[in-house]
Amino acid sequence: MSESVANTVVDTIKDNELTNGVLNAGTWIADNQELLIQYGVNLLSALLILFIGNIITKMIANGVAKMLRKKQMDDAVVEFLHSLVRYLLFVIVLIAALGRIGVQTASVVAVIGAAGLAVGLALQGSLSNFAAGVLIVAFRPFKSGDYVEVGGVAGSVESIQVFSTVLKTPDNKMVVVPNASVIGGPITNYSRHQTRRIDYVIGVSYKADLKKTKAVLERVVAAEGRVLKDPEPTIGVVALADSSVNFVVRPWVNTADYWGVYFDLLQAIKEELDKEGIEIPFPQMDVHLNKVES
């Protein structure tokens, strides 16, 4: 048999195999046409459930947030509940979509529960952050906009999220503090009350007239219009230090005026003491040398 005849035979065999394969595939498709159509419809339905469910989930979560804002609930709490509702609803939508394509939802729930347990053991920190977030929302030690110190960070509260609290520092930096760190340590809320007390320690020379110094301090504080009359400022000698006699000056102001009064009043005290010739000493040490006779 010549080489050309052999090649022709091989090509014929291949063509026959391809034809048979196509015919077999076509036969299988014809036999399972209803099954394929049903599966395609189910797959399309599952995708539609995911798509439409995601839209509905957003609408419901946004509606809940809008309703809470109408009730004048704190923005930080609203953000937390908005995220929580959206995540829970999306899980329900996902389970419904899987059930549409034939996945046993009971098995899915069981698998999710088992996986949740495993993940929970592996991510105990995240779960503690979530639980801490729930406690923050429940007990509300601060609200959106409050200036607080939590977890070693000070700043204004931007939002309370599922796992963390977002702060904005005075120099406009965003700091994300885990909720567990917020609950696990002291929480200092500088904005909770309407008034705050400014605490100064003013040192003057031991040569200064203490009555005159107190009168000067009282006059400067009284001249500051933002200082509250009730409660009255406290001014008095608090310590006889190594290099100075220390006065405490403790006026009360509205919380919003705190830093403005703090800076202006401190400058006014320094200028008035200088004008009255009352010295504010710097730390010093007297050294005595004794000559030893040889």
C-alpha positions in Angstrom: 0.0 0.0 0.0 1.4 3.3 -1.0 1.9 6.2 1.5 -0.8 8.3 -0.1 -3.4 5.5 0.2 -2.4 4.9 3.8 -2.9 8.6 4.7 -6.3 8.6 3.0 -7.3 5.6 5.1 -6.2 7.3 8.3 -8.0 10.5 7.5 -11.2 8.5 6.7 -11.0 6.8 10.1 -10.6 10.1 11.9 -13.5 11.7 10.0 -15.7 8.7 10.9 -14.6 9.0 14.6 -15.4 12.7 14.7 -18.7 12.1 13.0 -19.6 9.4 15.4 -18.6 11.7 18.3 -20.8 14.5 17.1 -23.7 12.1 16.5 -23.3 10.7 20.0 -23.2 14.2 21.5 -26.2 15.2 19.5 -28.0 12.1 20.6 -27.2 12.7 24.3 -28.3 16.3 24.0 -31.6 15.2 22.3 -32.2 12.6 25.0 -31.5 15.0 27.8 -32.9 18.2 26.3 -35.6 18.6 29.0 -33.0 18.2 31.7 -30.6 20.8 30.2 -33.4 23.2 29.7 -34.5 22.8 33.3 -31.0 23.2 34.6 -30.5 26.3 32.5 -33.7 27.8 33.8 -32.7 27.0 37.4 -29.2 28.5 36.9 -30.8 31.6 35.3 -33.2 31.8 38.2 -30.4 31.5 40.7 -28.5 34.4 39.1 -31.7 36.5 39.0 -32.2 35.7 42.7 -28.7 36.9 43.5 -29.1 40.0 41.4 -32.5 41.0 42.5 -31.9 39.9 46.1 -28.8 42.0 46.3 -30.8 45.1 45.2 -33.6 44.3 47.6 -31.1 43.7 50.4 -29.6 47.2 49.8 -33.1 48.8 49.7 -34.1 47.1 53.0 -30.8 48.0 54.7 -31.0 51.6 53.5 -34.7 51.8 54.5 -33.8 50.6 58.0 -31.0 53.2 58.2 -33.4 55.9 57.0 -36.0 55.0 59.6 -33.5 55.0 62.4 -32.2 58.5 61.3 -35.8 59.8 61.4 -35.9 58.6 65.0 -32.8 60.7 65.5 -30.7 57.7 66.4 -27.0 58.3 66.5 -25.2 58.0 63.1 -22.6 55.6 64.5 -25.4 53.2 65.7 -27.2 53.5 62.3 -24.1 52.5 60.4 -23.6 49.5 62.6 -27.2 48.2 62.2 -27.1 49.0 58.5 -24.1 46.8 57.9 -25.5 44.0 60.2 -28.9 43.9 58.4 -27.3 43.9 55.0 -25.0 41.0 55.7 -27.7 38.9 57.3 -30.1 39.4 54.4 -27.4 38.6 51.8 -26.7 35.3 53.5 -30.4 34.4 53.2 -30.4 35.4 49.5 -27.3 33.3 48.9 -28.9 30.2 50.5 -32.1 30.8 48.4 -30.0 30.9 45.2 -28.1 27.7 46.0 -31.4 26.0 46.7 -32.7 27.0 43.3 -29.9 25.1 41.5 -30.6 22.0 43.5 -28.3 22.3 46.4 -29.9 21.0 49.6 -30.3 24.1 51.8 -30.5 22.1 55.0 -27.1 20.7 54.1 -25.8 24.2 53.3 -27.0 25.5 56.6 -25.3 22.6 58.4 -22.1 23.2 56.4 -22.3 27.0 57.2 -22.8 26.2 60.9 -19.9 23.8 61.0 -17.7 26.2 59.0 -18.9 29.0 61.2 -17.7 27.1 64.3 -14.3 26.3 62.7 -13.9 29.9 61.5 -15.1 31.1 64.9 -12.4 29.2 66.7 -9.8 30.4 64.2 -11.0 34.0 64.3 -11.8 34.5 68.0 -10.5 38.1 67.8 -12.9 39.0 65.0 -15.8 37.5 67.0 -14.8 39.4 70.1 -14.7 42.6 68.0 -18.2 41.8 66.8 -19.5 41.2 70.3 -17.8 44.4 71.5 -19.5 46.3 68.7 -22.8 45.0 69.9 -22.0 46.2 73.4 -20.9 49.6 72.2 -24.2 50.0 70.3 -26.2 48.7 73.3 -24.6 50.8 76.1 -23.6 53.8 73.9 -20.6 55.2 75.8 -20.1 57.6 72.9 -21.9 58.8 69.8 -20.9 60.0 66.4 -19.0 63.3 66.6 -17.9 62.8 70.2 -14.2 63.5 71.0 -13.0 60.4 72.8 -9.9 58.5 73.9 -10.1 54.8 73.4 -7.6 52.1 72.9 -4.8 54.6 73.4 -6.0 56.8 70.5 -7.8 60.2 70.8 -10.1 61.5 68.1 -13.6 62.3 66.9 -15.9 59.3 66.4 -16.6 58.9 62.6 -18.6 55.6 62.7 -19.0 52.3 64.6 -18.7 49.4 62.3 -19.2 45.7 62.7 -15.7 45.0 63.8 -14.1 48.4 64.5 -14.6 52.0 65.4 -13.3 54.7 63.1 -11.8 57.9 64.6 -10.6 61.1 63.0 -7.7 62.6 64.9 -7.3 66.4 65.3 -4.6 66.4 62.6 -7.1 64.8 60.2 -5.9 61.2 60.2 -8.2 58.2 60.1 -7.6 55.6 62.8 -9.4 52.3 62.9 -9.6 50.9 66.4 -10.8 47.2 66.9 -14.0 47.2 69.0 -12.5 44.7 71.4 -9.8 47.3 72.2 -12.4 50.0 72.7 -14.4 47.9 75.2 -11.3 46.3 76.8 -9.9 49.5 78.1 -10.9 52.8 79.7 -13.2 55.1 77.5 -12.7 58.8 78.0 -15.5 60.9 76.4 -14.5 64.5 76.4 -17.8 65.6 74.7 -20.4 63.9 76.9 -21.0 66.8 79.3 -21.8 70.4 78.4 -19.0 71.8 80.6 -15.3 71.1 81.3 -12.8 72.3 83.8 -9.4 73.8 82.7 -6.5 72.8 85.0 -3.5 75.1 85.2 -0.5 74.9 87.5 1.2 78.3 87.7 4.5 78.5 89.5 5.8 81.8 91.0 8.9 82.8 92.8 9.3 82.3 96.5 9.9 86.1 96.7 6.5 86.8 95.2 3.6 88.3 97.2 1.2 85.4 97.4 -1.9 87.6 98.1 -1.1 89.9 95.2 -0.4 86.9 92.9 -3.8 85.4 93.7 -5.5 88.7 93.1 -3.9 89.0 89.7 -4.9 85.5 88.7 -8.5 86.1 89.9 -8.6 89.3 87.8 -7.3 87.7 84.7 -9.8 84.8 85.0 -12.7 87.2 85.6 -11.8 89.2 82.5 -12.2 86.2 80.3 -15.8 86.3 79.1 -16.1 82.6 78.2 -15.3 81.4 81.7 -18.5 80.3 83.5 -19.6 82.0 86.8 -21.2 78.8 88.1 -19.4 76.8 89.2 -16.9 79.4 90.4 -13.2 79.1 89.4 -10.8 77.6 92.0 -7.6 79.5 92.6 -5.2 78.8 95.4 -1.7 77.6 96.5 -1.4 73.9 95.9 2.3 73.1 96.5 5.6 74.5 97.8 7.8 73.0 95.0 11.6 72.9 94.7 11.9 76.2 92.8 8.4 77.8 92.9 5.2 78.3 94.8 2.6 76.6 92.7 -1.0 77.9 92.3 -3.8 76.0 90.7 -6.1 77.9 88.4 -9.3 75.9 87.6 -11.9 77.7 85.6 -15.0 76.1 84.1 -16.0 76.6 80.5 -18.4 75.2 77.9 -17.0 72.1 76.3 -17.0 73.8 72.8 -14.9 76.7 74.2 -12.3 74.5 76.0 -9.3 74.8 73.7 -9.9 78.5 72.8 -10.1 79.5 76.4 -7.1 77.3 77.4 -4.7 78.9 75.0 -5.9 82.5 75.4 -6.2 82.4 79.2 -2.7 80.9 79.6 -1.2 83.7 77.5 -3.1 86.4 79.4 -1.9 85.0 82.8 1.7 85.1 81.6 1.4 88.7 80.3 -0.4 90.0 83.4 2.2 88.4 85.8 5.0 90.0 83.8 3.2 93.3 83.9 2.9 93.1 87.7 6.6 92.1 88.1 5.7 88.6 89.4 8.4 86.2 88.4 7.7 82.8 87.0 10.9 81.0 87.9 12.7 78.3 85.9 14.0 75.2 87.7 17.3 75.9 89.4 19.7 74.4 91.9 22.0 76.0 94.4 25.4 74.4 94.7 27.5 75.1 97.9 31.2 74.5 97.8 33.0 73.8 101.1 36.7 74.2 101.2 38.4 71.4 103.1 41.6 72.4 104.8 44.5 70.0 104.1 
